[in-house]
Amino acid sequence: MAHTKSSGATRLGRDSGPQYLGVKKYDGERTQPGDILVRQRGSRIIPGANVRQGSDYTLYAVATGTVKFGERRKTRFDGKIRRVKTVSVLAAAA
């Protein structure tokens, strides 16, 4: 005979890991090529000068400089104008 009761065989108890999304380098911070600036789902923030977008919408720096967040107006496919957030890297003077 068993000395302890058996634990239940549950079919629950699984959970996915965290995604670690969000801004990684803030306005005014120094950056170098390859630094990740923003991890996001979808293009909530669009790339500006000296910034490229990865296949998973991650924004990363392609130049050494200072991070600058801003806004600009973008015309949609139906002619409506909407404001979009941008992130740029202001290149350091060489």
Backbone as ProteinMPNN parsed JSONL, in Angstrom:
{"seq_chain_A": "MAHTKSSGATRLGRDSGPQYLGVKKYDGERTQPGDILVRQRGSRIIPGANVRQGSDYTLYAVATGTVKFGERRKTRFDGKIRRVKTVSVLAAAA", "coords_chain_A": {"N_chain_A": [[0.83, -1.196, 0.0], [0.344, 2.271, -0.637], [2.088, 4.918, 1.0], [1.606, 7.585, 0.878], [-0.913, 9.775, -0.392], [-1.795, 9.757, -3.846], [-0.815, 12.289, -6.171], [-2.995, 14.418, -8.014], [-3.762, 13.896, -11.472], [-3.568, 16.357, -13.32], [-4.734, 18.182, -16.19], [-4.105, 20.71, -16.696], [-2.083, 23.598, -15.944], [-0.072, 24.635, -17.615], [1.89, 27.26, -19.061], [2.816, 30.007, -21.08], [5.977, 31.589, -21.678], [7.204, 34.919, -20.735], [7.106, 37.794, -22.969], [8.746, 40.007, -23.14], [8.431, 42.613, -24.302], [8.506, 46.045, -25.556], [9.924, 49.39, -25.065], [13.389, 49.609, -25.361], [15.585, 51.285, -25.467], [15.65, 54.554, -24.436], [14.516, 57.975, -25.119], [17.145, 60.167, -25.829], [19.164, 58.49, -24.986], [22.388, 56.983, -25.609], [23.391, 55.111, -28.463], [24.462, 52.289, -30.442], [25.335, 50.691, -33.608], [23.144, 47.975, -34.267], [21.963, 47.839, -31.786], [18.991, 47.098, -30.036], [16.073, 48.962, -30.154], [13.256, 49.08, -29.851], [10.953, 46.535, -28.998], [8.225, 45.014, -30.401], [4.787, 44.147, -31.2], [3.495, 44.143, -34.272], [3.431, 47.233, -36.209], [3.544, 49.522, -34.29], [5.193, 51.62, -33.574], [7.067, 53.392, -35.902], [10.008, 53.062, -38.007], [12.508, 55.621, -38.141], [15.054, 57.899, -39.19], [18.192, 56.292, -39.613], [17.347, 53.913, -38.474], [16.174, 50.584, -38.592], [13.732, 48.031, -39.439], [13.027, 44.858, -38.173], [12.038, 41.466, -39.135], [10.158, 40.678, -37.282], [9.05, 43.028, -36.476], [10.751, 44.36, -34.771], [12.605, 47.197, -33.84], [15.745, 48.503, -34.686], [18.99, 50.03, -34.264], [21.087, 51.469, -36.823], [23.226, 53.058, -36.839], [25.702, 54.892, -34.953], [24.76, 56.988, -32.297], [22.289, 59.233, -30.885], [19.205, 58.404, -29.39], [16.006, 59.362, -30.568], [12.694, 60.076, -30.051], [9.621, 60.704, -31.748], [6.862, 62.259, -33.541], [4.928, 61.965, -36.499], [2.938, 62.982, -39.33], [1.011, 60.787, -41.248], [-0.283, 59.757, -44.324], [-3.073, 57.788, -44.836], [-4.282, 54.877, -46.698], [-6.835, 55.596, -47.516], [-6.784, 58.289, -47.69], [-7.069, 59.599, -45.319], [-5.496, 61.359, -42.687], [-3.191, 60.355, -40.293], [-1.567, 60.367, -37.076], [1.611, 59.132, -36.426], [3.889, 57.358, -34.33], [7.399, 57.728, -34.224], [10.781, 56.497, -34.228], [14.075, 57.568, -34.154], [17.617, 57.675, -34.854], [19.852, 60.033, -34.05], [22.649, 60.755, -35.714], [25.952, 60.66, -34.413], [28.327, 63.319, -34.465], [31.135, 62.923, -36.469]], "CA_chain_A": [[0.0, 0.0, 0.0], [1.085, 3.533, -0.687], [2.13, 5.65, 2.267], [1.069, 8.935, 0.638], [-1.937, 9.816, -1.437], [-1.238, 10.16, -5.134], [-1.202, 13.634, -6.608], [-3.934, 14.344, -9.124], [-3.206, 14.02, -12.819], [-4.271, 17.477, -13.937], [-4.391, 18.473, -17.577], [-3.843, 22.146, -16.765], [-0.76, 23.856, -15.394], [0.915, 25.11, -18.583], [1.87, 28.709, -19.274], [3.895, 30.436, -21.961], [6.911, 32.524, -21.063], [6.986, 36.337, -21.027], [7.585, 38.195, -24.293], [9.751, 41.067, -22.97], [8.218, 43.643, -25.312], [8.556, 47.42, -25.078], [11.043, 50.253, -25.429], [14.633, 49.164, -24.728], [16.447, 52.473, -25.368], [14.751, 55.697, -24.331], [14.905, 59.243, -25.737], [18.353, 60.773, -25.276], [20.195, 57.49, -24.69], [23.363, 56.704, -26.661], [23.202, 53.795, -29.068], [25.411, 51.919, -31.489], [24.69, 49.817, -34.586], [22.709, 46.669, -33.796], [21.211, 47.944, -30.53], [17.535, 47.027, -30.168], [15.438, 50.154, -29.592], [11.88, 48.751, -29.46], [10.413, 45.219, -29.352], [6.787, 45.266, -30.49], [3.95, 43.3, -32.044], [2.911, 45.077, -35.224], [4.223, 48.46, -36.365], [3.002, 50.601, -33.462], [6.169, 52.695, -33.746], [7.699, 53.137, -37.195], [11.411, 53.474, -38.012], [12.892, 56.897, -38.738], [16.421, 57.946, -39.708], [19.194, 55.402, -39.016], [16.673, 52.821, -37.766], [15.583, 49.595, -39.491], [12.722, 47.178, -38.82], [13.233, 43.431, -38.388], [10.878, 40.72, -39.622], [9.175, 40.599, -36.193], [8.744, 44.43, -36.171], [11.728, 44.926, -33.844], [13.332, 48.345, -34.383], [17.127, 48.486, -34.229], [19.822, 51.124, -34.766], [22.093, 51.136, -37.827], [24.293, 54.05, -36.723], [25.999, 55.364, -33.604], [24.155, 58.296, -32.071], [21.363, 59.437, -29.779], [17.826, 58.015, -29.708], [15.043, 60.463, -30.557], [11.319, 59.69, -30.348], [8.841, 61.82, -32.267], [5.589, 61.981, -34.191], [4.746, 62.612, -37.797], [1.649, 62.707, -39.956], [1.12, 59.831, -42.342], [-1.535, 59.631, -45.056], [-3.522, 56.408, -44.977], [-4.703, 54.487, -48.047], [-8.095, 56.245, -47.863], [-6.581, 59.736, -47.685], [-7.142, 60.12, -43.955], [-4.18, 61.607, -42.105], [-3.075, 59.927, -38.897], [-0.276, 60.641, -36.46], [2.319, 57.904, -36.076], [5.09, 57.537, -33.522], [8.617, 57.311, -34.905], [12.022, 56.506, -33.454], [15.224, 57.829, -35.01], [18.913, 57.806, -34.195], [20.571, 61.199, -34.546], [24.028, 60.295, -35.832], [26.96, 61.452, -33.707], [29.263, 63.998, -35.364], [32.39, 62.162, -36.505]], "C_chain_A": [[0.867, 1.249, 0.0], [1.004, 4.249, 0.654], [1.612, 7.078, 2.115], [0.011, 8.84, -0.445], [-1.3, 10.272, -2.747], [-1.696, 11.574, -5.475], [-2.083, 13.495, -7.84], [-3.244, 14.528, -10.464], [-3.967, 15.117, -13.549], [-3.834, 17.66, -15.384], [-4.139, 19.964, -17.77], [-2.384, 22.397, -16.384], [0.303, 24.281, -16.387], [0.787, 26.617, -18.733], [3.036, 29.066, -20.186], [4.752, 31.476, -21.242], [6.602, 33.963, -21.442], [7.618, 36.727, -22.359], [8.625, 39.307, -24.258], [9.652, 42.134, -24.059], [8.406, 45.025, -24.695], [9.788, 48.162, -25.558], [12.273, 49.81, -24.65], [15.631, 50.305, -24.572], [15.536, 53.689, -25.428], [15.344, 56.943, -24.975], [16.135, 59.818, -25.038], [19.461, 59.782, -24.964], [21.114, 57.298, -25.889], [23.146, 55.284, -27.179], [24.276, 53.547, -30.114], [24.74, 50.921, -32.433], [24.367, 48.439, -34.011], [21.931, 46.708, -32.497], [19.714, 47.898, -30.809], [16.93, 48.229, -29.456], [14.049, 49.833, -29.063], [11.567, 47.325, -29.897], [8.906, 45.357, -29.301], [6.101, 44.206, -31.332], [3.214, 44.234, -32.995], [3.721, 46.362, -35.249], [3.581, 49.623, -35.616], [3.892, 51.841, -33.555], [6.899, 52.384, -35.044], [9.136, 53.652, -37.187], [11.611, 54.811, -38.709], [14.309, 56.792, -39.284], [17.336, 57.025, -38.908], [18.588, 54.281, -38.172], [16.066, 51.894, -38.816], [14.615, 48.725, -38.701], [12.986, 45.722, -39.183], [11.946, 42.749, -38.818], [9.795, 40.563, -38.559], [8.823, 41.992, -35.666], [9.666, 45.036, -35.116], [12.455, 46.073, -34.535], [14.741, 48.345, -33.806], [17.924, 49.586, -34.921], [20.786, 50.611, -35.828], [23.237, 52.141, -37.811], [24.52, 54.38, -35.252], [25.38, 56.739, -33.438], [23.247, 58.302, -30.865], [19.945, 59.115, -30.234], [16.912, 59.226, -29.595], [13.675, 59.916, -30.944], [10.561, 60.913, -30.834], [7.537, 61.335, -32.868], [5.609, 62.597, -35.567], [3.395, 62.222, -38.359], [1.869, 61.782, -41.138], [-0.247, 59.709, -42.995], [-1.87, 58.159, -45.239], [-3.969, 56.136, -46.404], [-5.986, 55.184, -48.488], [-7.994, 57.769, -47.82], [-6.632, 60.363, -46.304], [-5.727, 60.28, -43.392], [-4.182, 61.156, -40.654], [-1.669, 60.208, -38.39], [0.354, 59.305, -36.065], [3.558, 58.245, -35.261], [6.285, 57.017, -34.308], [9.77, 57.273, -33.908], [13.171, 56.634, -34.446], [16.488, 57.786, -34.172], [19.61, 58.983, -34.847], [22.051, 60.852, -34.522], [24.983, 61.243, -35.119], [27.907, 62.068, -34.727], [30.616, 63.292, -35.301], [33.601, 63.061, -36.428]], "O_chain_A": [[1.964, 1.275, 0.558], [-0.012, 4.193, 1.347], [1.226, 7.71, 3.098], [0.037, 7.949, -1.295], [-0.372, 11.081, -2.745], [-2.797, 11.997, -5.124], [-1.927, 12.555, -8.619], [-2.248, 15.244, -10.563], [-4.897, 14.84, -14.306], [-2.706, 17.333, -15.751], [-3.977, 20.423, -18.9], [-1.55, 21.499, -16.494], [1.484, 24.29, -16.04], [-0.293, 27.18, -18.553], [4.118, 28.491, -20.074], [4.296, 32.15, -20.319], [5.826, 34.209, -22.366], [8.551, 36.073, -22.824], [9.319, 39.529, -25.25], [10.655, 42.513, -24.664], [8.458, 45.168, -23.474], [10.584, 47.647, -26.343], [12.22, 49.652, -23.431], [16.44, 50.295, -23.643], [14.745, 53.836, -26.359], [16.522, 56.97, -25.332], [16.166, 59.941, -23.813], [20.592, 60.191, -24.701], [20.689, 57.43, -27.037], [22.769, 54.381, -26.431], [24.914, 54.479, -30.605], [23.694, 50.364, -32.101], [25.201, 47.816, -33.355], [21.298, 45.718, -32.13], [19.224, 48.578, -31.711], [17.237, 48.486, -28.292], [13.689, 50.254, -27.964], [11.873, 46.938, -31.025], [8.354, 45.768, -28.28], [6.744, 43.466, -32.076], [2.39, 45.037, -32.556], [4.598, 46.563, -34.409], [3.128, 50.59, -36.228], [3.399, 52.968, -33.608], [7.307, 51.245, -35.27], [9.454, 54.578, -36.442], [10.979, 55.103, -39.724], [14.721, 55.742, -39.777], [17.268, 56.982, -37.68], [19.236, 53.762, -37.263], [15.508, 52.358, -39.811], [14.658, 48.678, -37.471], [13.15, 45.388, -40.356], [10.888, 43.376, -38.861], [8.632, 40.339, -38.896], [8.351, 42.125, -34.537], [9.386, 46.125, -34.615], [12.875, 45.941, -35.685], [14.925, 48.206, -32.597], [17.581, 50.02, -36.02], [21.251, 49.474, -35.759], [24.121, 52.09, -38.666], [23.642, 54.175, -34.414], [25.464, 57.57, -34.342], [23.399, 57.498, -29.945], [19.532, 59.503, -31.326], [17.02, 60.016, -28.657], [13.507, 59.359, -32.028], [10.823, 62.029, -30.387], [7.155, 60.173, -32.728], [6.235, 63.635, -35.781], [2.783, 61.25, -37.917], [2.794, 61.969, -41.928], [-1.257, 59.572, -42.305], [-1.055, 57.382, -45.736], [-4.03, 57.05, -47.227], [-6.218, 55.353, -49.685], [-9.009, 58.46, -47.905], [-6.278, 61.53, -46.136], [-4.869, 59.424, -43.605], [-5.064, 61.528, -39.88], [-0.712, 60.278, -39.161], [-0.294, 58.459, -35.448], [4.193, 59.279, -35.47], [6.195, 55.988, -34.978], [9.732, 57.937, -32.872], [13.238, 55.912, -35.441], [16.441, 57.852, -32.944], [19.924, 58.953, -36.037], [22.64, 60.675, -33.457], [24.849, 62.464, -35.206], [28.254, 61.438, -35.726], [31.172, 63.089, -34.223], [34.732, 62.576, -36.447]]}, "name": "protein", "num_of_chains": 1, "seq": "MAHTKSSGATRLGRDSGPQYLGVKKYDGERTQPGDILVRQRGSRIIPGANVRQGSDYTLYAVATGTVKFGERRKTRFDGKIRRVKTVSVLAAAA"}
